[in-house]
Amino acid sequence: MTRADVLITAADLAEHIAAGRPVTLLDVRWQLAQPDGRAAYRAGHLPGAVYVSLEDELTDHTVSGRGRHPLPSGAAVEASARRWGVRDGVLTVAYDDWNRAGSARAWWVLTAAGIDGVRILDGGLAAWVAAGGALETDAATPSPGDVRVAHEDLYRGALPTLTADDVAQFDGLLLDARAPERFRGEAEPVDPVAGHIPGAVNAPSTGVLSAEGIFRSDADVLERVRGAEKVGAYCGSGVTAAVVVAGLRAEGVEAALFPGSWSQWSADPSRPVATGE
């Protein structure tokens, strides 16, 4: 696994488009405080990009007991991907404008479903604009795609995952991708219980990114995981942990995602909670 298997630069994407090669662009604008990115999409997006709702299309809120952002089924992913115009053998690029959270979630979900050729736009929307890329405001109406998923259950899909029971007996390095104050239990703006999973170490998702939102090949967390035989990652609800998973995978390190993350773990009063460093 190389960096180019996970990420694509704005320059390479522009070259790909200029050469007339097909590409499906997914605008996955999402922020913790502003989960609906439709207004941002309408204000300006990459030409031809279709808006993807992390809350409605990359999550199945009808599933209970698996945290705040349960994974969708393979059938739902296939239907959504075809609606977005994703085609077999055609490059798919997901981008966002906030800490790579939305695009990493899309990359993880589609890849876990068995869809090949999905990349994250390194640096997101800002990198595209900085490289001189144009934006448009008209909503895209792509032709239906033809992609097929290989996995119906993403919890047992093409990317490694951990269940809450797996985490309880995990003998590898478990990374908590939330902000330090949430890890320590000093603040918890979303979930009812503050703290972290005992044995986890804090590795904020922003730590794998530069100030410009580019994935860092020199991120501190890479030094931590070099000698680990097993690596797992979680966050609040499985979204920003995908940023850490993507950053590690781009550098050749495979990490398993705990999709339910802290929102699932902390909802079970039988699970232990740690605070502090």
Steps between C-alpha positions, in 0.01 A plus 500: 500500500641837395394860546360510147271207583318712759555865405508720192647850485314796355760525225462135402122528502515809279733319260268200494203721411693706244600180323134415451509196722176423685465562872214501750526782754330472838454813712474373859473826691444415870601650832423391854325830569345523152425150370289614203736629231244575230526877541879485470464283190261747337739785578772338287627154416732327255349492150280196460521398865191347661410571860520203736331513839710334768199490732250361250706298251817392681317412821201282585322662793242219512767274653500504879772416748790585269569861581399833350608422143429130430635371171253462211434167335678398182171520309446857617856595404456350154174689443651827617820453301304434182291810567823700533620363166776273633610267221706186494857571397460878528689708755285628787629797701341612827575842648387724786588830663553397863791289623442225240223352717229476233728378223670243725160364603397469134832336410468253787135409436540453124827310534361278775207420273749374243492790256844556347664820381380736773737780601496788747585843360807588706451845648131502410317788340762752615774316312292499182438875522864571589607309188281725285211257469162640402178468698140495387168547677260298282399166647638205306268240345728205422405209283421191709802292592544127459724409792437187704600449861675183608398508867150530643623532859757779529579392855656195333599666175819565307655713777574370851259595776467448875186433701460622857581148622811496278610828654444370853763232443716681244869418547634758256538878491161670529491861378241753613463760223305757701628831633723472811244658735239245396748215539589615851133534593525874568236583238238296317277708272315211338486177699352465851814350655845661491829313484662236282532125456752363752837432338445736207749771412402839364577563131280790384396474136628852439847373590527308174434821304710809430367849569376498140312174547750287307567149631840499670754229425685606817205490741603415856253214515695318229792461737269358764357232275819383328566218746137406565376170362138610525357852479143608563337843489185660633360848558160630603294311246733353239534805274824680586669170587471424128737794444762328716437166328541665158814685607659183630396296198653761269830431675466122480355436848169317531276598789163350590210740557261469795194646321287540811785676679448689827130560431439124505748415774383769744131416446556160667528548878683167530798635304785651702594865457840663555581869542816706501807427293 
